[in-house]
Amino acid sequence: MKLGFACKYINEDLKQLYPFKATTRTRFLSLDNDQRTALIFTLAKNNLTHLYLILEQLASQPEDLRMMRIGSDLLPLYTVPEATPLYADFLPELHDLFKRCGDFARKNNIRLSFHPGQYSVLASDNPAVVDRALEDVEYHALCASLMGYGRSFQDFKINIHMNGKKGLAGFRDAFARLSPAAQRMLTVENDEISCSLDDVLQARDLCPVVLDIHHHWVKENEFIKPDDPRVALIKESWRGVRPVMHYSVSVEGLIPEQGFPDQAILGVAKTKLRAHSDYYFNDTLNDWALSFGDFDIMCEVKMKNLARDKLYARWLTKQ
């Protein structure tokens, strides 16, 4: 079992090491063309350099901890129409940095992923929204491909939600428009509001299903178990690749520090239960998450690798 963290690497002093840098569209558009190019080139080079430094940190840790989600701002503003052609001009200068990251990750068995934002809605009933979502997924696929991924099924994970008024039919139509590399990398996740686990399982013939156990609890008030028949279907959707699940818990103070919380007793709105905690403070829930022994776990928690490390320490006591 690998335990991963998302986007930011934090040291024991609670400082983010090797941060990605971004800029606003407003600032970018206020510059002339040469200044725009210089800005996004500098930011992209910084981010690729810092990604490599984070990967070096992971390579020094046990293999169980070599897993991370890369921040989507690796190439800041890439999909902004005024920026895309500028990137096309200098992107070849960054190819070696991309390749260095991918080669190093594969050599050290580091599992990598992206998670496009909530506005990437492939199943929207608005064609313009779908077009932008496809563009966003393809941007992430480009970054992964430049690192040498996308060549075999699920050698890299690009995870999205299936929300949108057109549902499965819309998702299926949009999926067919993706490049082969993006299709090989795409996964779909259940969410806490619109698409249940049963909903996303309908797409399992297209791409693997990522089980988010916290989302499932928020939506259904059910603590799904590893022997649930739906879990077997999730595993099948990964076609022999080790599946990934997401684990988070509600913010400290909203649920008890031990035991399985019952929403009927808590009386807390689902919108509040959605938010992620700083640390994994409830060992009943931790042991439940760790009981999914056939999965790698992406830790969605505010204190990132520090919280992951505490969960890992709990896992070691169970071995």
Secondary structure, 3 states (H helix, E strand, C coil): CCEEEECCEECCCCCEECCCCCCCHHHHHCCCHHHHHHHHHHHHHHHHHHHHHHHHHHHCCCHHHCEEECCHHHCCCCCCCCCHHHHHHHHHHHHHHHHHHHHHHHHCCCEEEECCCCCCCCCCCCHHHHHHHHHHHHHHHHHHHHCCCCCCCCCCEEEEECCCCCHHHHHHHHHHHCCHHHHHHEEEECCCCCCCHHHHHCCCCCCCEEEEHHHHHHHHCCCCCCCCHHHHHHHHHCCCCCCEEEECCECECCECCCCCCCHHHHCCCHHHHCCECCCCCCHHHHHHHHCCCCCEEEECCCCHHHHHHHHHHHHHHCC
